[in-house]
Amino acid sequence: MNTPRRALILVDVQQDYFSGPLEIRFPPHAQSLAQITAAIDGATAAGIPVAAIQHLAREGAPVFDPTTEGFALHPAVESRLGPDAKRLTKRYGTVFAGTDLLDWLRAHEVDTITLVGYMTNNCIIASAAEAETHGLAAEVLSDATGAIHLANATGFVDAETVHTTLMTLLHSNFAAVASTAQWLDAVTEGTVLASDNLAQSAIAGAERAARR
């Protein structure tokens, strides 16, 4: 199999996710941030193009207000972005809608996007699911992403359950899910990350359920 032509996509690693109502809870953001920066360093060393995306809301909005510090990228990310990094803003969950990211990926002949950042339960899953419609393979780094607790009229789900469930869901069809260390090894070796598919996941799921 050909070596993947990757781009590292930094999704909304903004200050609003490190405190306040959207604070990332699982994995704890101190842990996921360290993996995000490791991925940036690895991508830079390997010559992999990097795109940094920020979610943009209106002025006066409770989060992602462009006039506030919460809109800014985390300093550990900002300090690592070189002059060639692609910077863009988005207003939707997916990184593709209303942006020129796809044009940039095409210009760099990218066939595989590696998604890190926030949140697993919103922009990561939306972007991974859309990738295949553009002929792109998706990778999601499980320890370089994160989720929040969720509650609404249908119930409550803690962040760990949200994150681990979505990692299993993504790996069943939409993306190859791996740790940052596994991804860095794949980058060094020029290999494709192992992925699963819906049929295999369904069969394995039925077998596991039967043994319970």
N, C-alpha and C positions, 0 to 999 in steps of 0.2 A: 504494500500500500504506500502511496506517495506520502511524503512528509507534509503534515498540515501547514498551511499558510495562515498563521494565527494573528489575531489582534487581541490585545488585552483591553477590555471595556470596564472602566471604573464607573460604577453606577451610583451616583448620588452619595458619595462619601463626604457628606456635609455635616457641619457642626450641629444642626438640628437633630441628628440621630444620636448624639452623645449625651443629651440631657433633655428634660422636658417630656411631653406626652409621647413622642416618637422614639424615645431612648431604646436602642437595641438591647434586648434582654437575653437572647440565646442565638449563637454563642455570645458570651459577654463581649461587648464591643472592644474592650482592651485586648482580648484574644483575637478577634477577627481583624482588627486594625493591624496587628502585627503580621498577620498572614497576608493582608492586602499589600502592605509595604514590601514584604518579601516577594510577592508576585511582581510588583512594579520593578524591583531591583533585578529580578530574574529576567523579566521581559526586556529591560533596558540593556542588560548584558548580552542578551541573545539577539538584539536588533529587532525585536518584535514591536510593531507599532502600538502605541498606547492612545486611547481616547478617554478623556475625563468628562463626565456628564454631570450637570447640576440641574435638579428640579427647580423650576421657576414658577412662583406664584405671584399674585398681585401685591402691590404695596399695601401694607396693613393687614395682610393675611397672618394667621397665627403661626404658620411655619413657612419656610422657604420664601419669605419676604426678601427681595433682593437688596433692600436697604439695611438689613440687619446682619449681625455676625453669624447667625444661624445658617444663612445661605452659603457662606464660604465653605470651600473644601477644607477638610481637616489639615492642619499645618504639616503633618507627617506625609500627607499625600502631595500637597501643594509644593513642598520643598523638593520633591522627587521628579516633578514634571519638567522635562526638557523643552527646548524651543520647538521641537518637532511634534510634540504631543498635540493631538486634536482636542480642542475644547469646544463644548457646545452646551446649550440648555435645552430642556424639554418641558412640556406641559402635560404630558400623558404618561401612563405607566410604562409603556414600551419605549425603548430607546430609539425606535425607528420612526414613530409617528411625528410628523411636523419637524423633522430634523434632516440634515444632509449626511447623516452617518452612513447610510448605504452607499452614497456616491463616494465617500471617502474610503470605505472598505473596498469598493470596486477598483478605485484608483490604486490601491495597494495590493490588489490581486489576492485579497483575503478570502479564504474559504471556511475558516473556523473562528468563531468568536468565543473568547473566554470571559465569562461574566463574574465579577466580584463586586461587593458593595451591598447596598440596602434598597428595599427590604426583600427578603426571600418571598414574603407573602404578597408582594405587589409588583414592583418593577422587575425583579429577577425572573419570576415565573412568566410575566407577560412578555418580556424580551426573548426568553428562551423559546417560548411557544411560537412566537412570530418568526424566529430565525429560519425555520425550515421553509417558510413560504417565500423566502428570498434565496433559496438554494444554499443556505449557510448551515454548517454544523455548529452546534452549541456545546460549550463546556461550562459547568458551574462548579466553583470551588467551595465545597461544603463548609470549610472552616474560615473562609474569607467572605462570607455572606452572613446575614443574621435576620432574625424575626422579632416581632413584638407580641405581647399578650393581646388577644382579641376577644371582645365581648360585644354581642348585639342581641337582637330579639330572638335569635335562634340558639343562643347559648354562649359558653365561655370555653376558650382553648388557650392553654398556656403556651408561651413562646417556644419552649423546647419541643412540644408536640407539633406545633405549627411547622417549625423548621425541619424536624426529622421526617415528618410526613411528606412535606413538599420535596425533600431531597429524594425520597423513594419514588414519589410520583414523577419527578423530572427524569430520573434515571430510567424509568420504565418506558419512556417514549421520546421526551423532548430534548434531552441533553445527556452528555456523559458527565457524571458527577464524580468528583475525586477530591482528595485533599490537596492543599497547596504543594506539599512535598512531592506527592505523586505527579502533579502537573509539572513541577520543575524538573523532575527526572525525565518526563516525556519530552519536555522542551530540549533538554540536553541531548537526549537520544534521537530526537526528531521523529518520535513515534506518535501514533494515535492513541488517545485514552480509550480504555475498554468501556464499552457501553452495553446496555441491555436493550430489550424490546418489550412491547406490550404483551405479546404472546408468552414469552418466557416468564415474564413477571407474573402473569395471570396463572400460569401452570404452577409456578413455585408458590404463589400465594394460596392457591387451592390446596396444595399439598401441606403447607404449613398449618392452614386452618384445620385440616382434617386431623392433624396430630395433636391439636390442643385438647 
